[in-house]
Amino acid sequence: MIEVSGTEALWLLEGSAQGRLVYIQREVAVVRPATHVMEYGRLVVRAPVQAATIPGRALLTYQVDEIQSPAGTGWTVSAHGPADVIADPDEAAHYRRTLPGWAHGPHDTLLRLHPQSVSGFRLARTVNGVGR
């Protein structure tokens, strides 16, 4: 694994559309598939999660990767920071049109994640223990 700069990690994140939202519920890490868009410097995530399970300004992690099988090459990026549920009806309508979702109704939540840290790695195969 080769660590990438924060700028490259953001670039990789912006170029993808799906990932995983990670949050804590009853002291257990919960992982849900999600879609996202970077717009105006904000990471907006649509996930099949009840908004009530995400307390205000909760610290969340959003993880995205692209890994080619069977080679095992690609990249992975994680963004971590506080998030707010998007409650404004006009803004929510915009993102529901922009982002595809898997659930509707109370299990369809839009979040605005404010990344405080973004990290990423490129994955490379090794040849005799040395990365290519």
N, C-alpha and C positions, 0 to 999 in steps of 0.2 A: 504494500500500500504506500502511496506517495501522497502526502498532504498537499492540498492546493490552497492558494491564498483565499481570503474572504471574498475578494472581488470575483475570482473565478468560480467559487462556490455559489455566489449569487447569480452569476451568469448561467451556470448549469441549472439552478433552481428555476430561473425565469424561462428557460428553454424546455421545461417539462410541464406536464399537465396533471399528473396524478402522483399521489404519495400516500403517506400514512400519518394520521394524527395520533399523538401519544399523550394521554392525560392520566391523572391519578383519580381513582374512584374507590372509596372505602379501602384506602391504603394498598391498592393493587393497580399496577400499570395496565391501562386499557389501550389497545391499538385498533384503530378503525381506518378503512380505506377512505380516501378523500380526493377531491379535485381542488385545484388552486389556480390563482392568477396573481402575478405581481403587477400592481397598477398604482401609479403615482407613488412609488416607493413603499407601498404597503403590500403585505402578503395576505390575501383574502382566501380563506379555506371554506369549502362546503363539505360537510361530513354527516353521515347518518348517526347523529348523536342527539340526545335530548338536551336542549339549551340549559335546562335546570341542573344537569350534571356538571356543567362548567361554571364554577363560581366566578363572580366578577373579577376581572384582572388576574385570572388564573395563569400560572406559569405552565406553558405547553411546549411540546416539541413537535416539529413537523419534519418528517424524514422522506426523502426522495432518492431513488436510485435508478440506474439503468445498467443492468448487468447482462452481458451476452453469454448464453449457454451454448455449448459446454465449455467455451474458452475461459469463462470466469473473469473476463476483462470488463471494464466499465468504470463507473463512478458512483459515489454515494455522498449525499449532502444532508446535514441536519441544521435546522434553524430552531432556536430556543428563545422564548421570551413571553411576556404577558400578552394575553388575548382578551378581546372584548367580543361579546355577541353583537352582531349587527342588528339593531332593532328598528332603525329608520325604515319605514315601509318602501319608500322610493329607492333607497340604496339597496335594500334587500331584493326588490323586484329586478333591479339592474343585474345583480350578481346571480340571481336564479336563472335569468336569461343567458348570462355569460358562461356559467359553470354547469355542466351536466351533474346530475345527482342520482343516487340510488334509492333514496327514500323521500317521502313527502309527508307533510303534516308535522306533528310534534317531534319526529325523529329526523328532521331535515334542518340543520343548523348552519348558519353562516357566521364565520369568525374573522376578526381582523387581528392578525398576529403581528406584534411589534418586535421583530427579531433583535435581541440584545447580543446574541452570538450566532454566527453562521460558520460552520466548519465543513470541510469536505475532503474526500480522498479519491484519487484515481486508483483503480485496481488493475494490476498487471500480473501476468503469469510469471512464474520464476523458471529459470533455466539453470539447473544445477545449483539451486539455492540463491541465485542472483536475479533480481527483478529486471525485466526487459524495458 
